[in-house]
Amino acid sequence: MFNRNHSSKRGFTLIEVMIALSIFAVMAAAISRTASQNADTVLYLEEKTLASFVAENRLNKLKLSGYPAATQTKDDEEMAGREWHIVTKVEDTPLPNFRRIEIQVAKMTDKENSLVSLTGFMGKY
């Protein structure tokens, strides 16, 4: 017979456990994907920042070396333990004795896609 003093213990059913595990799996996948995207974004921004430092350094070197000739150069440089490909274009402007300097910096592994493009101007006097 049924004893009222004996408390009946009841646990989760198999379907309840399966639903809870499914919800947990979906949430874990979403959190993992978000964390991965954040890590990729941080790495991209780090590379972009370093590339901008390389471009600014090149522009300052050109300005310190005097009035540049109207040319285009391609060369490589190392900074922060990484290799960078730099394209420097110096062009005449409609104003006499005034040149436009455009510097594009890309990773050595992907020379065709520049990370940073910096433009400056320099006068002769």
N, C-alpha and C positions, 0 to 999 in steps of 0.2 A: 504494500500500500504506500500511499504517498505520505511522506513525513514533512509536516510544515516547518519544523525547526531546522531541518537540513536546508541550508541555502543552496540554491542551484547556481552553479557557475556557468557563465555564458561567455564565449569568446567571439572573435570576429569570424564571419563566414569566409569561405574561400573567395567568393565574388567581391566582398568588401576589401580583402587584402589585395586582390588583383587590381582593383580600381585605384587603390592608394598607391601601389607600385607604379601603375601607368602614369598617374599624375606626377609622381616624383621623377620618373624618367624623363617626361616632357620638360619639366622645370630644370632638371640637371642639364639636359641638352641645350636649352636656351641660355642658361648661365654660362656654360662652357663656350658656346659660340660667341657670346658677347665678350667674354674675357679674351678670347683669341683675336677678335676684331680690335679690341683696345690695345693689345700688344702689337699688332701690325701697325696701328695708327701711330703709336709711340715710336716705333722703329722708323717709319716713314718721316715723321717730323724731325727726328734726330738727324737723318740723312739730309733733309732739306735745310736744316739750320746749319750744319757743317758746310754744305754747298754754298750757302749764302756767305759764310765767313771766307771761303775760298775766293768767291767773286769779289767781295769787298777788298780783300788783300790784293788781288790782281789790279783792281782799279786804282788803289792807292799807290802801288808800285809804279804803274804807268804815270800817274800824276807826279810822283817824285822824280821820275827819270827825265822829265822835260817834255816839250811839245812832241807828241807822237806823230809818226808818219801815217798816212792813210793806207792801211794794210789790213790783211786778215791773217791771223796766225792760229794754229792748232797745236796745243802741247799738253803734256801731262804733268801732274804735280801730286805729291803726297802730303796729306794733312790728316792728323788724328788717326794715324794708322790705316788710312784708306787711300786708294788711288783715284784721282779725279781727272777727267778730260775737260780741257778748257778751250773754248773757241772765243777769240778776241777779234772784234771788228772795229776798226777805226775808220770813220768816214768823214768826208768834208760836209759842211752844212752850207746853207745859203749865205750865212754870214761869213765874211772873210776872217781868216785867222781864228777860226772856231771849229772844233772837231767834236763829233759824236762818237762815244765809245760804248759798244755793246759787248757784254761778257756773258757767255752761256757756260754753265757748269753742269756736267753729267757724270754719272758713275762710269768707271772704266768698263764695267761689264755691260753697260747699256749706253753707248756713246750717242746714239741717235735721239734719245729722249732726255732732254735737259731737265734738271731739277729746278734750276734757278736761272733767271735771265735778269741781268742788272744793266741799266743804262745810265751813263754819265756824260757830262760835257766838259771840255777843257779849252780854254783860250790860250793863245800864243803868248800874250803879255800879262 
